[in-house]
Amino acid sequence: MLSSLNLYHIKNNQDNHKVLTINSSYQWKTCLRTLTFTQEQKPQISDADFYTGSEAYRFLLEIICGLKSPMIGETEIVSQFKQFLREFPQAIDSKISNQLLKDAKDLRTRYLTGQGGQSYGSYTLAQSKKSSTLVIIGAGALVSEILPIVQKFRGDIIIKARSIEQMRKLKKKYPRLILE
């Protein structure tokens, strides 16, 4: 079963948002990485790490558990993975994806409980307790995920981003936001 799990990993940075073009592949993009799931065996692709079978499972489990994130144990990555599976259920065999989620839940419960808020939203809220204003730069997916949590912030919440349209969408959903 695990032999069908093949993935390429590319770390993203400001200058690198590479996309692999592989037949019959599905891509999961996060702010830190792009994972390409494929049925093909390893063709040579520069700048990409290739994982297959149990090695791919372990690597993916580490990502889902937040062990490859800057904030160890962060929880947004689990939601992002579930969203990817909803959009592309054929990307990973359902038995494998169900087992990944089960193992991630077990590992997170067993070893990552008590590691703080474990989300960027709770971390932001905790760090801003002594401030009267919270400034959020950007209007992308991460901001959308932290806003429900930082709504508890008592001061002004200012959003600064390039995309006026994205800021307006956020303002419509969260009327108390100040757009700049």
C-alpha positions in Angstrom: 0.0 0.0 0.0 2.7 2.5 0.9 4.6 1.8 -2.3 2.0 4.0 -4.1 3.0 7.0 -2.0 5.5 9.1 -4.0 6.2 12.7 -3.4 8.5 15.5 -4.3 9.3 18.3 -1.8 10.5 21.8 -2.7 11.1 24.3 0.0 9.6 27.7 -0.8 11.3 31.0 -0.1 10.8 34.5 -1.4 12.6 33.7 -4.7 11.5 30.2 -5.1 8.0 29.1 -5.8 8.7 26.4 -8.3 6.0 24.2 -9.7 6.8 20.7 -10.9 5.0 19.6 -14.1 4.5 15.8 -13.8 1.7 13.9 -15.5 -1.0 12.6 -13.1 0.3 14.7 -10.2 -1.3 16.8 -7.4 0.3 19.6 -5.6 -0.2 20.8 -2.1 1.3 24.2 -1.5 1.9 25.8 1.8 3.8 29.0 2.6 6.9 26.9 3.4 6.8 24.1 0.8 5.3 22.5 -2.3 4.6 18.8 -2.2 3.9 17.1 -5.5 2.2 13.7 -5.2 2.6 11.4 -8.2 2.3 7.8 -9.3 5.4 8.0 -11.4 8.7 6.7 -10.2 11.6 9.1 -9.6 12.5 11.0 -12.8 15.5 13.3 -12.1 14.2 16.7 -11.0 16.7 19.2 -9.7 15.9 21.2 -6.6 13.4 18.7 -5.4 13.7 16.0 -2.7 12.0 12.7 -3.6 10.4 10.4 -1.0 8.6 7.1 -1.6 6.9 4.5 0.5 7.5 4.5 4.2 10.0 7.4 3.9 7.3 9.5 2.2 4.9 8.6 4.9 7.3 9.6 7.7 8.1 12.9 6.0 4.5 13.7 5.4 3.6 12.8 9.0 6.3 15.1 10.3 4.9 17.9 8.2 1.3 17.3 9.4 2.3 17.1 13.0 4.0 20.6 12.6 7.5 19.2 13.2 8.8 20.9 10.0 7.2 24.2 10.8 9.0 27.2 12.3 6.6 27.0 15.3 6.9 23.3 16.4 3.5 21.7 16.7 1.5 24.4 15.0 -2.0 23.3 14.1 -2.8 25.1 10.9 -0.9 22.6 8.8 -3.4 19.8 9.7 -6.3 22.0 8.4 -4.4 22.8 5.3 -3.7 19.1 4.7 -7.4 18.2 5.2 -8.4 20.9 2.8 -5.9 19.5 0.2 -7.5 16.0 0.6 -11.0 17.5 0.2 -9.9 19.2 -3.1 -7.9 16.2 -4.4 -9.0 13.0 -2.7 -7.4 11.0 -5.5 -3.9 12.4 -4.7 -3.3 9.9 -1.9 -4.9 6.5 -1.4 -7.7 7.0 1.2 -6.4 4.3 3.5 -3.0 6.0 3.6 -4.5 9.5 4.2 -6.9 8.2 6.9 -4.0 6.5 8.6 -1.8 9.6 8.4 -4.5 11.7 10.0 -5.1 9.1 12.7 -1.3 8.8 13.4 -0.9 12.6 13.4 -3.7 13.0 15.9 -2.2 10.3 18.1 1.3 11.7 18.0 0.1 15.3 18.6 -2.0 14.2 21.6 0.8 12.0 23.0 3.8 14.3 22.4 2.8 17.8 21.5 0.1 18.6 24.1 1.1 21.6 26.2 3.5 23.0 23.7 1.8 26.4 23.9 -1.2 27.5 21.8 0.2 25.5 18.9 -1.3 27.9 16.4 -0.1 31.1 14.9 -3.4 32.8 15.9 -3.0 31.9 19.6 0.7 32.8 19.5 -0.1 36.2 17.9 -2.8 36.9 20.5 -0.5 35.9 23.4 2.3 38.1 22.1 0.1 41.2 21.6 -1.5 41.3 25.1 0.3 44.4 26.1 -0.3 46.2 22.8 -3.1 48.5 21.9 -2.9 47.8 18.2 -2.3 44.7 16.2 -0.9 45.1 12.7 -1.2 42.1 10.3 0.8 42.3 7.1 -0.8 40.3 4.3 -4.3 39.0 3.5 -3.6 35.4 2.4 -4.5 32.0 3.8 -2.5 32.3 7.0 -4.2 35.6 7.9 -7.6 34.0 7.2 -6.8 31.2 9.6 -5.5 33.5 12.4 -8.3 36.1 12.3 -11.0 34.0 14.0 -8.6 33.7 17.0 -7.2 37.2 17.0 -10.7 38.7 17.0 -10.4 38.3 20.8 -7.8 41.1 20.7 -9.2 44.2 22.5 -7.5 46.9 20.5 -7.5 47.9 16.9 -6.6 45.2 14.3 -5.1 46.7 11.2 -4.6 44.8 8.0 -1.9 45.9 5.5 -1.6 44.1 2.2 -1.1 44.6 -1.5 -4.4 43.0 -2.5 -7.1 45.5 -1.9 -9.7 42.9 -3.0 -8.4 40.3 -0.4 -8.5 43.0 2.3 -12.1 43.9 1.4 -13.1 40.2 1.6 -11.6 40.0 5.1 -13.3 43.3 6.1 -16.6 42.0 5.0 -16.2 38.9 7.2 -14.5 40.8 10.1 -16.1 44.3 10.1 -13.9 45.6 12.9 -10.7 45.4 10.8 -9.0 48.6 9.8 -7.7 48.4 6.2 -4.5 50.3 5.3 
